[in-house]
Amino acid sequence: MAKLTIVARIEAKLDKVELVKAELLKLIDITRSEQGCINYDLHQDNENPAHFVFYENWESRELWQAHMGNTHLSDYLEATEGAVENFTVSEMTHIA
């Protein structure tokens, strides 16, 4: 199976940007050490600081799904409950 690319978009509430950013940063090192993680890169929009994007590559969808079930993600969701305006995930395949 081809590797899986994930683009996750997180839009923080305007008064919760720093909280969401701090919680997202906590995910970096632990996720990068997970089995199957090729890269896990966090970006913040230059014009809209409430908009964050994770660009991720995984060896397989199954390993990404294992990541999604880990406790550090549930900890993040608990810590940011009510602080995120919008969250979308796109599963993508590299084609060229």
HUKABEL-V571845 format. One record per residue. N is the residue number from 1. RES is the residue in one small letter. PHI is phi in whole degrees, -180 to 180 (NA if undefined). PSI is psi in whole degrees, 0 to 359 (NA if undefined). D_LAST is the distance of its C-alpha to the last C-alpha in whole Angstrom. Layout:
# HUKABEL-V571845
{{N & RES & PHI & PSI & D_LAST} {N & RES & PHI & PSI & D_LAST}}
This chain:
# HUKABEL-V571845
{{1 & m & NA & 144 & 16} {2 & a & -70 & 154 & 12} {3 & k & -62 & 160 & 13} {4 & l & -110 & 130 & 14} {5 & t & -104 & 135 & 13} {6 & i & -119 & 132 & 16} {7 & v & -120 & 111 & 17} {8 & a & -110 & 127 & 20} {9 & r & -111 & 127 & 23} {10 & i & -122 & 125 & 26} {11 & e & -114 & 109 & 29} {12 & a & -79 & 152 & 32} {13 & k & -66 & 146 & 35} {14 & l & -57 & 326 & 37} {15 & d & -88 & 5 & 39} {16 & k & -124 & 15 & 37} {17 & v & -58 & 312 & 35} {18 & e & -68 & 324 & 36} {19 & l & -63 & 310 & 37} {20 & v & -62 & 316 & 33} {21 & k & -59 & 314 & 32} {22 & a & -61 & 319 & 34} {23 & e & -71 & 323 & 33} {24 & l & -64 & 319 & 29} {25 & l & -62 & 329 & 30} {26 & k & -64 & 337 & 32} {27 & l & -79 & 340 & 29} {28 & i & -60 & 296 & 27} {29 & d & -63 & 317 & 29} {30 & i & -66 & 322 & 29} {31 & t & -71 & 319 & 26} {32 & r & -61 & 336 & 24} {33 & s & -89 & 357 & 27} {34 & e & -73 & 150 & 26} {35 & q & -60 & 132 & 25} {36 & g & 91 & 350 & 21} {37 & c & -78 & 119 & 20} {38 & i & -90 & 311 & 18} {39 & n & -153 & 154 & 18} {40 & y & -149 & 93 & 20} {41 & d & -117 & 128 & 20} {42 & l & -101 & 136 & 23} {43 & h & -128 & 150 & 23} {44 & q & -126 & 132 & 26} {45 & d & -63 & 134 & 25} {46 & n & -69 & 330 & 27} {47 & e & -95 & 333 & 29} {48 & n & -131 & 92 & 30} {49 & p & -64 & 349 & 31} {50 & a & -82 & 352 & 31} {51 & h & -103 & 119 & 27} {52 & f & -118 & 150 & 25} {53 & v & -136 & 129 & 21} {54 & f & -97 & 130 & 20} {55 & y & -113 & 117 & 17} {56 & e & -129 & 148 & 17} {57 & n & -130 & 136 & 15} {58 & w & -127 & 149 & 17} {59 & e & -63 & 330 & 17} {60 & s & -159 & 162 & 18} {61 & r & -65 & 323 & 19} {62 & e & -62 & 319 & 22} {63 & l & -70 & 325 & 23} {64 & w & -66 & 319 & 21} {65 & q & -64 & 324 & 24} {66 & a & -62 & 318 & 27} {67 & h & -58 & 316 & 26} {68 & m & -65 & 339 & 27} {69 & g & -93 & 1 & 30} {70 & n & -75 & 155 & 31} {71 & t & -66 & 331 & 34} {72 & h & -66 & 333 & 33} {73 & l & -76 & 321 & 31} {74 & s & -67 & 326 & 34} {75 & d & -63 & 318 & 36} {76 & y & -60 & 313 & 33} {77 & l & -61 & 320 & 34} {78 & e & -66 & 316 & 38} {79 & a & -68 & 332 & 38} {80 & t & -107 & 12 & 36} {81 & e & -56 & 126 & 37} {82 & g & 82 & 358 & 38} {83 & a & -103 & 351 & 36} {84 & v & -109 & 126 & 33} {85 & e & -78 & 318 & 33} {86 & n & -152 & 145 & 30} {87 & f & -145 & 124 & 27} {88 & t & -133 & 147 & 24} {89 & v & -127 & 130 & 21} {90 & s & -115 & 125 & 17} {91 & e & -93 & 126 & 16} {92 & m & -133 & 156 & 12} {93 & t & -118 & 129 & 9} {94 & h & -68 & 126 & 6} {95 & i & -117 & 347 & 4} {96 & a & -158 & NA & 0}}
